[in-house]
Amino acid sequence: MNEPVSKQEILIVTGMSGAGRSTVANTLEDLGWYVVDNLPLAMLKTLADMADRSGGALPRIVAVVDVRGRDLFADIQHTVAQLRETATVRVVFLDATDEILVRRYEAVRRPHPLQGESGSLLEGIRLERERLQELRASSDVVIDTSRYNVHDLSTATRELFSDENTPGLQLSVVSFGFKYGAPTDVDLMVDMRFLPNPFWEPDLRALTGVDAEVKDYVLSRDGAAEFLDHYVAALTPVLAGFQRENKRHASLAVGCTGGKHRSVATARELADRLAGLPGVSVSLRHRDLGRE
């Protein structure tokens, strides 16, 4: 028996200029949505049809639309009606008070998209609000961002549109050898050279930290278990804090002399332990394994 194919999901993100469309779009992209900015609505149906024929390659699409289309309400109503024949469609409207919008535009020193028609920032905002009144009333989700900073809006977006399978943080763990140079593009780094080097054990020299014999040797040395227990305990609130601050990607480098024994065994153990933390997805890579 064939399982039913789940409907494609499409979000149309619109609303007042300066209310946070870019923040919402970036957050949705981090959540795995395919984001298209300023795509003409007439082309959204074509994109959805192409995605549908791709066999599920683009199951979740976001179209970010701004006020520059004069018949935006009519265009969106027509597009949504077409798309709902084959997809689940929601219109998300972002709003904020006039006072907050003025403050944001003054902070970035950019003109409002309708300011040229009116001559003043406040009048441009008034004109835009008037033009979008019907669309706001008919939207599926309205988010007032007046009291949100960037982090708050990102968090609210994740709460609304992430699913239970979306990791809060993608952590990359990489082992390396200091003699080949320490990586410079990592968030956290630990040095395992405080442990005895298996290189000086004749039976272990040709093996690597992937082998059980080396792993057992490294993790049984004095201080190894204590380090792992305390370091995982220390990282737990750090990784949780990354998630609260909407940091979605982090990296941890684990080093030893050659990147062959101690760092490899320890990186594997840390990756296994950290993968059990709430909201954390872990990948593992051995940068210098095989170089000696």
C-alpha positions in Angstrom: 0.0 0.0 0.0 1.4 3.4 -1.0 1.7 6.0 1.7 -0.1 9.3 1.0 2.2 12.1 -0.3 2.2 15.0 2.1 1.1 18.4 0.6 3.6 20.9 -0.3 3.8 23.9 2.1 4.0 27.4 0.9 4.4 30.6 3.0 3.8 34.0 1.5 5.6 36.5 3.8 4.5 40.1 3.4 3.6 43.1 5.5 4.8 46.6 6.4 8.3 47.6 5.2 10.6 47.6 8.2 8.6 45.1 10.2 11.2 42.3 9.8 10.6 40.4 6.6 14.4 39.8 6.1 14.7 38.4 9.6 11.8 36.0 9.2 13.1 34.9 5.7 16.6 34.2 7.1 15.2 32.2 10.0 13.0 30.1 7.7 15.9 29.4 5.5 17.9 28.1 8.5 14.9 25.9 9.2 15.2 24.3 5.8 12.6 26.3 3.8 13.4 27.3 0.2 13.2 31.1 0.3 12.6 33.3 -2.7 12.8 37.1 -2.2 10.8 39.5 -4.4 9.6 36.8 -6.7 6.7 38.1 -8.9 3.5 36.4 -7.6 2.6 35.3 -11.1 5.7 33.1 -11.1 5.0 31.5 -7.7 2.5 29.0 -9.2 5.2 28.1 -11.8 7.8 27.5 -9.1 5.4 25.4 -7.0 4.5 23.3 -10.0 8.2 22.7 -10.8 8.9 21.8 -7.1 5.9 19.4 -7.2 7.3 17.7 -10.2 10.8 17.4 -8.6 9.6 14.6 -6.4 9.7 16.5 -3.1 13.0 18.2 -3.5 11.4 21.5 -2.4 8.6 20.5 0.0 8.5 23.9 1.8 8.7 27.2 -0.1 8.7 30.8 1.2 7.9 33.7 -1.1 8.8 37.2 0.3 6.6 39.8 -1.2 6.7 43.6 -0.6 4.3 46.5 -1.2 5.6 47.6 -4.5 2.9 45.6 -6.3 0.0 48.1 -6.4 -2.7 45.3 -6.6 -1.0 43.2 -4.0 -4.2 42.1 -2.2 -5.9 41.0 -5.4 -2.7 39.3 -6.7 -2.2 37.3 -3.5 -5.8 36.3 -3.3 -5.7 35.0 -6.8 -2.4 33.2 -6.3 -3.4 31.6 -3.0 -6.6 30.3 -4.6 -4.6 28.7 -7.4 -2.0 27.2 -5.1 -4.4 25.8 -2.6 -5.6 23.3 -5.2 -2.4 21.3 -4.6 -0.6 22.9 -1.6 -1.0 24.1 1.9 -0.7 27.9 1.7 -0.4 30.5 4.5 -0.1 34.2 4.2 2.1 35.7 7.0 1.7 39.4 7.6 4.4 41.4 9.6 3.3 44.6 11.3 4.6 47.2 13.7 3.5 50.6 15.0 4.2 53.7 13.0 6.5 54.9 15.8 8.6 51.8 15.7 8.8 51.7 11.9 10.0 55.4 11.9 12.6 54.5 14.5 13.9 51.6 12.4 14.1 53.5 9.2 15.9 56.4 10.9 18.4 53.9 12.4 19.3 52.4 9.0 19.0 55.7 7.2 17.2 54.3 4.2 14.1 55.7 2.4 10.8 54.0 2.7 9.7 52.3 -0.6 6.7 54.7 -0.9 8.4 57.8 0.5 9.0 59.0 -3.0 5.3 59.2 -3.7 4.5 61.2 -0.5 7.7 63.1 0.2 7.9 62.1 3.9 8.7 58.9 5.8 5.6 59.0 8.0 3.4 59.7 5.0 5.0 56.8 3.2 4.2 54.5 6.1 0.6 55.8 6.2 0.2 55.1 2.5 1.6 51.6 2.8 -0.7 50.8 5.7 -3.7 52.0 3.8 -2.7 49.9 0.8 -2.2 46.7 2.9 -5.3 47.0 5.1 -7.3 44.4 3.3 -4.4 42.0 3.0 -3.6 42.2 6.7 -7.3 41.5 7.6 -7.3 38.4 5.4 -3.8 36.9 6.3 -3.6 33.6 8.1 -0.9 34.8 10.5 -0.2 38.3 11.7 3.0 39.0 13.7 3.3 42.4 15.5 7.1 42.9 15.8 6.9 46.2 17.6 8.4 44.8 20.8 10.7 42.3 19.1 14.4 42.7 18.6 16.0 40.5 15.9 16.5 37.6 18.3 13.0 37.8 19.6 11.5 37.7 16.1 13.7 34.8 15.0 12.6 32.9 18.1 8.9 33.6 17.4 9.3 32.5 13.8 11.0 29.2 14.9 8.2 28.5 17.3 5.5 29.1 14.7 7.1 27.3 11.7 9.6 24.7 12.8 8.6 21.1 13.2 9.6 18.6 15.9 12.3 17.2 13.6 14.1 20.5 13.1 17.3 20.7 15.2 17.8 23.9 17.2 21.6 23.8 16.7 23.7 22.0 14.1 27.1 21.3 15.8 30.1 20.3 13.7 32.8 18.4 15.6 36.2 18.2 13.8 39.4 16.5 14.9 42.7 18.0 13.8 46.5 17.9 14.3 48.2 21.0 15.7 51.3 20.3 13.6 49.2 20.9 10.5 47.8 24.2 11.9 44.9 24.9 14.2 41.6 25.7 12.4 40.7 29.4 12.5 37.0 29.1 11.6 35.7 27.3 14.8 33.7 28.5 17.8 35.3 26.2 20.4 38.6 24.3 20.7 40.1 21.7 23.0 43.6 20.4 23.2 44.0 16.7 24.0 47.8 16.7 24.3 47.5 16.4 28.0 46.9 12.7 27.5 49.6 10.1 26.8 50.2 9.7 23.0 49.4 6.3 21.6 52.0 7.0 19.0 54.7 5.8 21.5 52.9 2.4 22.0 54.3 0.0 19.3 51.0 -1.9 19.1 49.0 1.3 18.6 51.2 3.5 16.4 49.8 2.2 13.1 46.2 2.4 14.3 44.0 5.5 14.6 41.4 6.8 17.0 38.7 5.1 14.9 40.1 1.7 16.1 38.7 0.3 19.3 42.1 -0.4 20.7 43.2 3.2 20.5 39.8 4.5 21.7 40.0 2.3 24.8 43.6 3.3 25.4 42.9 7.1 25.1 39.7 7.1 27.1 41.1 5.0 29.9 44.1 7.3 30.6 44.1 9.3 33.9 42.1 12.5 33.5 40.3 11.4 30.3 37.0 10.4 31.8 37.0 13.4 34.2 37.7 15.8 31.3 34.8 14.3 29.2 32.3 14.4 32.0 33.2 18.0 33.0 33.5 19.3 29.5 30.1 17.9 28.4 28.6 19.4 31.5 30.2 22.7 30.7 29.0 22.7 27.1 25.4 21.8 27.9 24.4 25.4 29.0 26.6 26.9 26.2 24.8 25.0 23.5 21.5 25.7 25.1 22.4 29.4 25.1 23.4 29.3 21.5 19.9 28.1 20.7 18.3 30.8 22.8 20.3 33.4 20.9 19.3 31.8 17.6 22.8 30.7 16.7 22.0 27.7 14.4 25.5 26.5 13.5 28.5 26.0 15.8 31.8 24.2 15.5 34.0 22.4 18.0 37.6 21.5 17.1 39.4 18.7 19.0 43.2 18.7 18.6 46.2 16.6 19.3 49.7 16.5 17.8 49.0 14.7 14.5 45.2 14.4 14.4 45.5 10.7 14.3 44.9 9.2 17.8 43.8 11.2 20.8 41.8 13.9 18.9 40.0 11.4 16.8 39.0 9.1 19.7 38.0 12.1 21.8 36.0 13.8 19.0 34.1 10.7 18.4 33.2 10.3 22.1 32.2 14.0 22.4 30.1 13.8 19.3 28.2 10.8 20.7 27.6 12.5 24.0 26.6 15.9 22.6 24.2 14.3 20.1 22.1 13.4 23.1 21.5 17.0 24.2 18.0 18.5 23.5 17.8 20.3 20.1 21.4 19.5 19.0 22.2 17.7 15.7 25.9 16.7 15.5 28.2 15.9 12.5 31.7 14.6 12.8 34.7 15.1 10.6 38.4 14.1 10.9 40.4 16.8 9.1 43.9 15.3 9.3 43.3 11.6 9.5 45.4 9.8 7.0 48.0 12.5 6.6 50.7 10.5 8.5 
